[in-house]
Amino acid sequence: MRAKVRAALDALYMKRLVRELEGRPRPQHIGIMLDGNRRWAKMSGIDDPREGYRAGGAKVLDFLRWCDSAQIEHVTLFMLSDDNLARPEEQLNPLIDIIAEVVEQLAAPGNPWPVEAVGALDLLPAESASRLKTATAATQGRKGGTKVDVAVGYGGRREIVDAVRSALTEHSSQGGDIDEFIETFTMEHISKHLYSKTRSESDLIIRTSGEQRLSGFLLWQSAYAEVHFCETYWPDFREIDFLRALRSYSLRERRYGR
């Protein structure tokens, strides 16, 4: 009985949030840090942290459906940082397998999302990198769903270094003079060579689990992003929490340093 009452109240509250968002600014690109999976498992009395990652992976499809409903154009899911790659293999390999399973689910026929894996995929086990590339390639050309970037083996500093290196390599391969290029090098050269083909600046960063730091996520793209920290562990993240984040964004005055 209590659960039914709670569900009814939540439904009413969600309708109120949706009404409040009508006509309000909303982000075009959301970056979200899917944090708290292991702590969720521990809190739930589950000894195996992989179950936390599986629960978090299952939440991804729900989240993307909410983004579709809210007409969010672009989402970046932070699923594995390059720092995480230093974890012991017995922790890391199951996590990478679960991430690959999630991406394969997103790529399944009938789903609307074009998906791209962004990050240093060459640092992943070869089989896992191949699974990610195969799954994301199958989604190219999809239209209508939220554009999804899955950040795997991702680090914001590494992305900027790789972007500079890519820009210099491109210029050199075209026979350009490097010294002249350095003189004319601009921020646009970096933006053009970031991992994501979409390359849009981030409007809103959401981090679950109560942690209040960006941990190297989208360092270049988030220069003027609004940030929303949520206490909820990722597997327990609800559409209500998502709508609250959108409401928080809609009430802020974005001045871009002016």
N, C-alpha and C positions, 0 to 999 in steps of 0.2 A: 504493500500500500504506500509506504513512504517513498519507494522508488518511483511509483507512478506519479505521485504528487511532485516530486523533484523534476521528473521529465516534463510534466505539464508546465511548471514554472520556468524551466529552462527554455521551452518552446516559446513562451510568451516573451521572455527576455530577449531571445534571438530576434523575434519580430520587431521588438522595440529598437534593437541595435541596427537592424536593416533599415528601418525608417529613418533613424538618425543619420545614416550614411547617404541617404538620397540627396543628390545634388552637391555632395561634399567632394573635395579633392580626394583622389585615391592614387596609390602608387602604381606606376607602370612596371617597375622592376623591384621585386622583393628578394632579398637574400635572407635565407633562414638557416640557423645553426641548430641542427637536430641533436640537442645536448641532453644528457641525463639518462641514457638508456641503461647503463650499468647500475646506476644508483636506483633507478626504477626497479630493476630486478632484485636488488638487495632489499629495498623497502618492501617488496612484495613477497619476500621470503623465498626467493628463487636463488639457488646456489650457482646455477650456470649463467654467467653474464650473456652468453649467446642468445638466451631467451629474451633478454632485454633488447638486443639488437634486432631480433626477429619481430618483436612487438613494435619497435620503432619503424622497421621497414614496412610493416603492414599499415602504419599510419600515413605513409607517404601518399598512397593512392587517395585516401580520404582528403588529405590536404590539397592535392592538386584539383580535386573536384570542387573544393571550396573556392580555390583560386579561379577556376572556370566560371563558377557562379558569380563571383565578384568582378569578373572581367579583368583579371590581372593578366597583363600581356607576357610577362617574363618572370621566371622564378629561378634562383640559383640555390640548390640544396647542398649545404656543406656537410658531407658525409664522412670524409677522411682527410685529415691534413697530412702534409709531408712530414711533420713532426711525429705523427702517429706511426709512421713507417719504421720507427726505431723500436716499437714494441716487440716483445718476444713473439716468435713465429706462432706459438700455440695460441696466442691471443689475436694476432694480426690476421692470419690466414682465414679463420672462420668468419671474421668480420668482413674481409674482402669478398668472400664467397657470398655472404648475405647481401652485400651491396650489389654484386653482379646479379643475383636473383631478383632484387628489386628492379634494377634497370631492365632486365628481361621481361618482367611483368609489365612495366611501363610500355615496353616495345610490342607487347602482344597485340595481335590483330583486334581491332575494335576500339582500342584506346586512341584518343585524338592527339596526344602530345608529341610534338617533335622533341627529341631528346639528344643532348650532346654531353659527352663526358669531357670535363675540363680539368686540367691538372697535369702533373708529370707522370703520364701513364707508363713511360719507360722505366719508372722505378718500381712498378708493380710486378708481381709474378707474370711471366709471359702468357700463361693460359688465361689468367684473370683479365689482363689487358685485352687479349683477343676476344673474350666474351663480351666485354664492354663495347669494343669497337663494332663487333658484329651486330649486337643488339641496337646500338644507336644508329647504325647505318640503315637499318630497316625502317626507321622512323622519318628519315629525310623525305621532304615533300609533303608531309602532313600539314594540314591547315585547319585552323579553327580552334585548336586547343591552346592552352598556355604553353609558351616556349619554355622548356625545362633544361637547365644546365645542372649536371650532377658533378659536384666538385669532389674529385677523388685523387688522393696524393697531391692535394692542392696546398699551396702556400702563397700568400699575397706578395711577399718579397721575391720569391722565386719567379712568380708570374711577371713581375716588372723587369727582372733581369733577363728572363727569356724573351720578353717583348723587345727590349733594347737589342739583344743579340740577333733576333729575327729581323729587325729593321736594318741593322748594319749588314747582315748577310744578304738580304734582298738587294740592297743598294749596290753592294760589291758585285753580286752576280750579274747585275745589269750593266757592269762596266763603269759605275760611278766612282768618283774620287772620294775617299773616306774623309779626308781633311775638310773638303768643301761641305760634305754632308754634316759633319759635326757643327759647322758654322750655321747651318740652316735647320738643325734638328729642333723639333718642337714637341709639345705634349701630344699632338695629334699622331705623331709617328708611333708613340707608345700605345695610345688608344687603339690604333689600327692593328696592332700586333698582339693584343691580348688573347688569351686562350679562346674565349667565346666568340663565335661568329656573329652573335647579336651585338656584343660590345656596348650595350647601353649602360649608362650610369645607374647606380642603384639609388632608389628613392627611400627604401625602408629596409633596415636590417632587424630581424627578430632573432633573439636568442632565448631558448628555453632553459629550464633547470635552475634559474636564479643567479647564474654566473653573469658578471657584468664587465665583460671585456670582449674584444673582437677577435683576438687570437689569430691575427694575420689574415682575416677573411676579407676578400674584396678590397684590399687597401687602396688601390687606385680608383676603383669604381665608387667607393663609399665616401669620397671626399666631402660631399655635402649631404650624405644620407641622414635621415632621421633613424634613431635607434630605439627599439622597444625591447625591454627585458621582461621575461615572463617567468614566474616562480615554478610553473608546472614542468615536470619532467616530460620529455618529448612523447613517450608512448601514451601519456594521459592528456596531451594537448587536444583541445576540443574546438569545434567551430566557433563556440562562444569566445574562446581565447583569441582566435584569429580575428573575429569581428571587433573585439576590443582593441586589438593592435591597429586595425584599420581606422577605428574611431580616434584613437590616440594620434595617429598620423594626420587625420583630417582636421584636427583642432590646432595643429601647429602652424606657425607662420614661418615659411621657408624663405630666408633672406639671402642665401648664398654668399654670406660674408659682407653683404652691403649694409 
